[in-house]
Amino acid sequence: MLRLGFILHLFIGSTLSGSAMIAALVMGFDTLQPILISAVAGFIAAFPVSYYVTKALYND
């Protein structure tokens, strides 16, 4: 389960980080600090999402 969770986190984390970065750029935050903060926030938010996706895959 742990290996699948890490693999899913790679994909989910990059998707959420990219989406958060695009949202920051659309809102007009085009300097380095807001873009990095949004990328890290997306990466951290991917941990619970990948956990629940992995759990759902194993329970199904």
LUMNUKE-814457 format. One record per atom (N, C-alpha, C): residue number from 1; atom name; x, y, z. Coordinates in Angstrom, 2 decimals, decimal comma, m for minus. Layout:
BEGIN
(NUM "CA" (X Y Z));
...
END
This chain:
BEGIN
(1 "N" (0,83 m1,19 0,00));
(1 "CA" (0,00 0,00 0,00));
(1 "C" (0,87 1,26 0,00));
(2 "N" (1,99 1,19 0,68));
(2 "CA" (2,86 2,35 0,77));
(2 "C" (3,48 2,70 m0,58));
(3 "N" (3,86 1,69 m1,33));
(3 "CA" (4,47 1,94 m2,64));
(3 "C" (3,46 2,58 m3,60));
(4 "N" (2,23 2,07 m3,61));
(4 "CA" (1,20 2,66 m4,45));
(4 "C" (0,90 4,09 m4,02));
(5 "N" (0,91 4,35 m2,73));
(5 "CA" (0,67 5,69 m2,22));
(5 "C" (1,73 6,67 m2,69));
(6 "N" (2,99 6,24 m2,68));
(6 "CA" (4,06 7,11 m3,16));
(6 "C" (3,95 7,38 m4,65));
(7 "N" (3,62 6,36 m5,41));
(7 "CA" (3,46 6,54 m6,86));
(7 "C" (2,29 7,47 m7,15));
(8 "N" (1,19 7,28 m6,46));
(8 "CA" (0,05 8,17 m6,65));
(8 "C" (0,37 9,59 m6,22));
(9 "N" (1,18 9,73 m5,17));
(9 "CA" (1,52 11,07 m4,70));
(9 "C" (2,34 11,82 m5,74));
(10 "N" (3,16 11,12 m6,50));
(10 "CA" (3,91 11,77 m7,56));
(10 "C" (2,97 12,43 m8,57));
(11 "N" (1,95 11,70 m8,97));
(11 "CA" (1,03 12,24 m9,96));
(11 "C" (0,06 13,26 m9,37));
(12 "N" (m0,51 12,94 m8,22));
(12 "CA" (m1,47 13,85 m7,59));
(12 "C" (m0,78 15,12 m7,12));
(13 "N" (0,42 14,98 m6,57));
(13 "CA" (1,17 16,14 m6,09));
(13 "C" (1,55 17,09 m7,21));
(14 "N" (1,99 16,54 m8,33));
(14 "CA" (2,35 17,43 m9,43));
(14 "C" (1,12 18,08 m10,03));
(15 "N" (0,00 17,37 m10,05));
(15 "CA" (m1,23 17,95 m10,58));
(15 "C" (m1,74 19,08 m9,69));
(16 "N" (m1,79 18,85 m8,39));
(16 "CA" (m2,27 19,88 m7,47));
(16 "C" (m1,30 21,07 m7,40));
(17 "N" (m0,01 20,80 m7,44));
(17 "CA" (0,97 21,89 m7,42));
(17 "C" (0,86 22,73 m8,68));
(18 "N" (0,73 22,08 m9,81));
(18 "CA" (0,58 22,82 m11,07));
(18 "C" (m0,70 23,62 m11,12));
(19 "N" (m1,77 23,05 m10,62));
(19 "CA" (m3,05 23,77 m10,60));
(19 "C" (m2,99 24,97 m9,66));
(20 "N" (m2,33 24,80 m8,52));
(20 "CA" (m2,20 25,92 m7,58));
(20 "C" (m1,31 27,02 m8,16));
(21 "N" (m0,26 26,64 m8,87));
(21 "CA" (0,60 27,64 m9,49));
(21 "C" (m0,14 28,40 m10,58));
(22 "N" (m0,92 27,70 m11,38));
(22 "CA" (m1,70 28,37 m12,42));
(22 "C" (m2,73 29,30 m11,80));
(23 "N" (m3,36 28,87 m10,71));
(23 "CA" (m4,33 29,73 m10,03));
(23 "C" (m3,65 30,99 m9,48));
(24 "N" (m2,44 30,85 m8,94));
(24 "CA" (m1,71 32,02 m8,43));
(24 "C" (m1,34 32,96 m9,57));
(25 "N" (m0,96 32,42 m10,70));
(25 "CA" (m0,61 33,27 m11,84));
(25 "C" (m1,83 33,97 m12,41));
(26 "N" (m2,96 33,28 m12,43));
(26 "CA" (m4,19 33,89 m12,95));
(26 "C" (m4,65 35,03 m12,05));
(27 "N" (m4,44 34,87 m10,74));
(27 "CA" (m4,82 35,94 m9,81));
(27 "C" (m3,87 37,12 m9,82));
(28 "N" (m2,79 37,02 m10,58));
(28 "CA" (m1,88 38,15 m10,72));
(28 "C" (m0,65 38,09 m9,84));
(29 "N" (m0,45 37,02 m9,12));
(29 "CA" (0,74 36,88 m8,29));
(29 "C" (1,85 36,28 m9,15));
(30 "N" (2,68 37,16 m9,72));
(30 "CA" (3,67 36,67 m10,67));
(30 "C" (5,11 36,80 m10,18));
(31 "N" (5,29 36,93 m8,87));
(31 "CA" (6,64 36,95 m8,33));
(31 "C" (6,98 35,56 m7,80));
(32 "N" (8,21 35,38 m7,39));
(32 "CA" (8,70 34,06 m7,00));
(32 "C" (8,03 33,52 m5,74));
(33 "N" (7,87 34,35 m4,72));
(33 "CA" (7,37 33,85 m3,44));
(33 "C" (5,95 33,29 m3,51));
(34 "N" (4,97 33,98 m4,10));
(34 "CA" (3,63 33,39 m4,16));
(34 "C" (3,56 32,12 m5,01));
(35 "N" (4,38 32,05 m6,04));
(35 "CA" (4,38 30,86 m6,88));
(35 "C" (4,95 29,67 m6,11));
(36 "N" (6,02 29,88 m5,38));
(36 "CA" (6,60 28,80 m4,59));
(36 "C" (5,67 28,37 m3,45));
(37 "N" (5,04 29,34 m2,82));
(37 "CA" (4,10 29,00 m1,74));
(37 "C" (2,94 28,18 m2,26));
(38 "N" (2,42 28,54 m3,42));
(38 "CA" (1,30 27,78 m3,99));
(38 "C" (1,76 26,38 m4,41));
(39 "N" (2,98 26,25 m4,92));
(39 "CA" (3,48 24,93 m5,30));
(39 "C" (3,67 24,03 m4,09));
(40 "N" (4,21 24,58 m3,02));
(40 "CA" (4,40 23,79 m1,79));
(40 "C" (3,05 23,44 m1,16));
(41 "N" (2,12 24,37 m1,20));
(41 "CA" (0,78 24,09 m0,65));
(41 "C" (0,10 22,97 m1,43));
(42 "N" (0,25 22,97 m2,75));
(42 "CA" (m0,32 21,88 m3,55));
(42 "C" (0,34 20,55 m3,26));
(43 "N" (1,67 20,58 m3,05));
(43 "CA" (2,39 19,35 m2,74));
(43 "C" (1,97 18,79 m1,40));
(44 "N" (1,79 19,65 m0,41));
(44 "CA" (1,38 19,20 0,93));
(44 "C" (m0,08 18,75 0,92));
(45 "N" (m0,92 19,42 0,15));
(45 "CA" (m2,33 19,02 0,08));
(45 "C" (m2,50 17,67 m0,62));
(46 "N" (m1,50 17,24 m1,35));
(46 "CA" (m1,59 15,96 m2,06));
(46 "C" (m1,43 14,77 m1,13));
(47 "N" (m0,85 14,95 0,05));
(47 "CA" (m0,68 13,83 0,97));
(47 "C" (m2,01 13,21 1,41));
(48 "N" (m2,95 13,99 1,94));
(48 "CA" (m4,22 13,34 2,32));
(48 "C" (m5,02 12,85 1,12));
(49 "N" (m4,92 13,56 0,00));
(49 "CA" (m5,66 13,13 m1,19));
(49 "C" (m5,13 11,79 m1,68));
(50 "N" (m3,82 11,64 m1,75));
(50 "CA" (m3,26 10,37 m2,20));
(50 "C" (m3,52 9,25 m1,19));
(51 "N" (m3,57 9,58 0,09));
(51 "CA" (m3,91 8,57 1,09));
(51 "C" (m5,32 8,03 0,87));
(52 "N" (m6,28 8,93 0,67));
(52 "CA" (m7,66 8,48 0,48));
(52 "C" (m7,86 7,76 m0,84));
(53 "N" (m7,15 8,18 m1,87));
(53 "CA" (m7,24 7,47 m3,15));
(53 "C" (m6,65 6,07 m3,03));
(54 "N" (m5,51 5,96 m2,36));
(54 "CA" (m4,89 4,65 m2,16));
(54 "C" (m5,78 3,75 m1,32));
(55 "N" (m6,34 4,31 m0,29));
(55 "CA" (m7,24 3,54 0,58));
(55 "C" (m8,47 3,07 m0,18));
(56 "N" (m9,02 3,92 m1,04));
(56 "CA" (m10,17 3,54 m1,84));
(56 "C" (m9,83 2,46 m2,85));
(57 "N" (m8,64 2,52 m3,41));
(57 "CA" (m8,23 1,49 m4,36));
(57 "C" (m8,02 0,14 m3,69));
(58 "N" (m7,47 0,14 m2,49));
(58 "CA" (m7,26 m1,11 m1,80));
(58 "C" (m8,55 m1,71 m1,23));
(59 "N" (m9,50 m0,87 m0,85));
(59 "CA" (m10,75 m1,39 m0,31));
(59 "C" (m11,71 m1,88 m1,40));
(60 "N" (m11,46 m1,45 m2,61));
(60 "CA" (m12,33 m1,85 m3,71));
(60 "C" (m11,90 m3,14 m4,26));
END
